[in-house]
Amino acid sequence: MYPGAFVATHPDKPAVIMAGSGFTQTFAQLDAAANRVSHLLRAAGVRPGDHVAICMENHDRYFEITWGCYYAGAVYTNCSSRLTHSELAYILNDSEAKVFFTSKYKAEQAAEILPETPNVQLRLMLDGTVPGYESYETAVEAQPDTPLPEQRFAGNDMLYSSGTTGKPKGVSREFVEQPLETTGTGVMGLLALLFGGNSDTVYLSPAPLYHAAPLRFCIAAHQLGATVIAMEHFDPEQYLQAVQHYGATHSQVVPTMFVRMLKLPPEVRAAYDVSSLQYVIHAAAPCPVPVKQQMIEWFGPVIHEYYAGTEGNGFVYCNSDMWLAHKGTVGTPINCVLHICGDEGEEVPTGESGTVYFEGGAEFEYHNDPEKTKSSRHPDKPWSTLGDVGYLDADNFLYLTDRKAYMIITGGVNVYPQEAENVLVTHPKVIDVAVFGVPNDDFGEEVKAVVQPATMPASAGEAAALAHELITFCRSQLADVKCPRSIDFREELPRHPTGKLYKRLLKDEYWAAAGRAI
């Protein structure tokens, strides 16, 4: 299914509404715009299965570009708008993108990647241009708004998550030519069958659209003929305003959004009617039990949770009633079988922690990284893992007890500390460095660095100045969300003579000092 399928029945129904600007695009307008983009891509030589990249903020025209890629049968990579130029260039090169869409908001990075991305054949920018980029608006206006004349095949995404080397890795699936008119996504089925989505749904999305879950659920909503309300940025009160104003029936959030809403003054929370909400879905990070308890008390038993990954290799789910009977769970498997395994791959007894493996989910590979792909597989069985540790109770409900190896989840965003460590250790004043997550009441975790400097600061003032210098250095090369918010200094870090860093010792120390268990 696709937006054009609904033009005959409700052409003037809003498909997209931007909550901040009020920009509205009907199904007829979205379909016509996506057709223009598909013609533009085909004229640029993009054939079904070819790769295209998109990097911009939550923009009025974000969906028409994504759907245009879908209509053209392209494999599209939606990149974080917070990436630095080197991170963005890496993804464009690694994905072999032929066409790159961006906006004036990303003009600085767009200009910087020009000499580093020679294989990009067409570069388009919205809201203005810089040298090396053509005007998106001018380019699409020259294209017809009718469907491509040949058989159309559905596109799909290849989104990136970090790998063991610290470089992002694309989650790749085999591209198969499937007719656009009759092909739906797996998330469309989930939204319809599990979360009651249909053409009457009003889906409120408060998160960045480049993330896997917001992007895929919004696409799924359009496939059902539903209206998508997209927020340019999350703000807790504005979110409640949007629920009331648009009569939102469905929404997907991350736990830090729950935290921020709960911190609003009681009179502000009480001022908004949220009774239209039928399904509030959350994922991406662990939700503290007290936070979820309060949200169920406030919103009612409409809170739903799932545990899954961009990889699509399994899906674990619970509704409010299930969670209340198994507090702390992330759910029970619904399209797969879970196996909890020890270090040697052996299955462990019920209630005992181990690596969580999925059986029966979608097949995937990490693009251009066979070692990463291999590391995600069970040594003896055709099972795959996201690297998380957890246990199953007697009712087959899953509880996560650890993260992927030292991965930091801050505000629903996965951060891999190796990237920041690789940058900071190159600074001339740094001998050794460890980066890990420490507790943060708003974001769940925040990025922390402990550094062994070449010369220990002689005073608190010198320490503060050095910390500022190192954080600034890190942010010059990585997106700020990946960089430490604070830095402490030590004479020496706990390393084994073999060179292994005992990062867990440092992490345990900080979590214990905060009165929190890991």
Secondary structure by P-SEA (a helix, b strand, c coil): ccccccccccccccccccccccccccaaaaaaaaaaaaaaaaaacccccbbbbbbbccccaaaaaaaaaaaaccbbbbbbccccaaaaaaaaaaacccbbbbcccaaaaaaaaccccccccbbbbccccccccccaaaaaaaccccccccbbbbbbbbbbbbcccccccccccccccccccccccaaaaaaacccccccccbbbbccccccaaaaaaaaaaaaabbbbbbbccccaaaaaaaaaaaccccccccaaaaaaaaacccccccccccccccccccccccccaaaaaaaaaaccccbbbbbbcccccccccccaaaaaaccccccccccbbbbbbcccccccccccccbbbbcccbbbbccccaaaaaaacccccccccccccccccccbbbbbccccccccccccbbbbaaaaaaaaaaccccccbbbbbcccccccbbbbbbbbcccccccaaaaaaaaaaaaaaaaacccccccccbbbbbcccccccccccaaaaaaaaaaaaacccc
